Amino acid sequence: MAITRDEVAHLARLSRMSLSDAELDALAPQLDQILAAVARVTEVAAADIPPTSHAVPLTNVFRADVTRPSLSVDEALAAAPAAEDDRFRVPRILDPDE
Amino acid sequence: MTDAPADVVRFTAAETAAAIAAGELSAVEATQAALDRVAKVDDAVHAFLHVDAEGALTTAAGIDARRAAGERLGPLAGVPLALKDVLTAKGMPTTCGSRILQGWYPPYDATVTARLRAADVVILGKANMDEFAMGSSTENSAYGPTRNPWDLARIPGGSSGGSSAAVAAFEAPLAIGTDTGGSIRQPAAVTGLVGVKPTYGGVSRYGLVAFSSSLDQAGPLARTVTDAALLHAAIAGHDPMDSTSVDVPIPPVVEAAARREVLGMRIGVVRELSGEGYEPGVQARFDEAVALLAQLGAEIVEVSCPHFDYALPAYYLIAPSECSSNLARFDAMRFGLRAGDDGEAGAEEVMSRTREAGFGPEVKRRVILGTYALSSGYYDAYYGQAQKVRTLISRDFAAAFERVDVLVSPTTPTVAFPIGAKADDPIAMYLNDLCTIPANLAGVPAMSVPAGLSEGLPVGFQIMAPAFADDRLYQVGGTLEAALDARRGHPLLDAAPAL
């Protein structure tokens, strides 16, 4: 099963990651090789085997819903690429034409 | 205050701590000696991404003052340590070896970091690593590769290659690494160290920047089994801040490291982890170590774990899938790099430009691969099937541990390879993890302990134990280490070339 350059470009869009033409050219054949290698898992007869998401059995962990100390606004914003009025400043998230 | 002995950097962590506790050495002297060693050799080795000399000396001076005041100190008080740059520590940058986090100062300590501070360990700085812990050579660091102290033209393993190189180059007696598919054990193996991946859930992941959440685990790298045990005990234990942390007592690893006997233990040699692709020198050192354990009274049993053959492909579906999800947090909005924010581009465009500029080739490969494996139409065939294989691998372990106390194999199929040798061949690189991945998939603990040299380069011997029986690793590893050191007449690292 082959993965095409167009599919890699689509996956990059889904991943919110621009890729240059050179990167697409390099990645498509590599991913094709890797997928051919990992496809070996399909050789295992496992129809009736339950999946494992975590090696250790886990249950939901709850704590009391009480107010606790947290980061101050200044600490939370200290590493922000841009901040304004005690808030993260982000690029526009809506299209101006809509 | 007298000058510290010239060989203080060659002290083990246990020796350093004992000398400080006895007042024969100050924490400041031990720290300064380590910093001097870093200044001398790290231009060549490049184990560190950040050295916090001032912070380390301040911590050390505080320890000396508290000792002078008669206060009780931790078991590793004053011992210098290199912290892998994937764990947060206040006051130091955390980059994960990535451009996308260049210059990021985290606002909180990881639980591992907090426990190191509570144990009075002196954190020297942050150790280099493959970007976001994806790699087996530390060549994927955005800040340049780390070099193997045994041969500067070779890789120190990865992803915890800065951690392994720092300890093997005597820049620090201890380091913390993280292990998702072998990233503590493989670097330990190729640099002649002891490295342990604890049982999943045994060490808190709070403040460990996630790569593959169901597999990641922090653990110790050290020059001796006892040192590794002391560090393991210091960082392990339940943490309410990590919902996957398990509330069970810390296995008695320090006691086990001192036991030095394997009489009557049943040791299983995994049939699937040998044969084609294993270098003759690696296989020979492994076989000799098994024979030595048999001489010491262990019962050697050959064990088959048939699904281990599928561990590598399952891992390279599960880990990239979790990675593609985890790395979505690097969105250029709240912290880290923001690229292409020209006032015109929208948030989605800025996100895409930032991730293009901030991630290196291996991270991009894995994000794309994971996105593919999780997309509708492929999910069942790839990710779902890999999770089923994961169940079968856990069952192989469970069946094996009904017959034996521990399982053993070589840690890696080869010794350290030259820098650049596999850089353009992802699949060849992935094969480094062949022997180490099964333990991550099943969540069981595993150790690499030095088995000797092949053509002048270290070979690792892997021990795997049932979940939360981490102490068995230390018992077998400590016994093997003592027997090999006695036969050789000195610790393996004494054979490393001077830097």
Interface residues (C-beta under 8 A of the other chain):
Chain A: I3 E7 V8 L11 A12 R13 L14 S15 R16 M17 S18 L19 S20 E23 A26 L27 Q30 L31 Q33 I34 L35 A37 V38 A39 R40 V41 T42 E43 V44 A46 I49 P50 P51 T52 S53 H54 A55 V56 L58 N60 V61 R63 L71 E75 A76 A78 A79 A80 P81 A82 F88 V90 P91 R92 I93 L94 D95
Chain B: W104 Y105 P106 P107 Y108 T199 Y200 G201 S214 P240 S243 T244 V246 H307 Y310 P313 A314 Y316 L317 S324 A328 D331 A332 M333 R334 F335 G336 L337 R338 D341 A345 G346 A347 E348 E349 V350 M351 S352 R353 R355 E356 F359 P361 K364 R365 V367 I368 L369 T371 Y372 S375 A381 Y382 G384 Q385 A386 Q387 K388 V389 R390 T391 L392 S394 P426 I427 Y430 L441 A442 G443 V444 A467
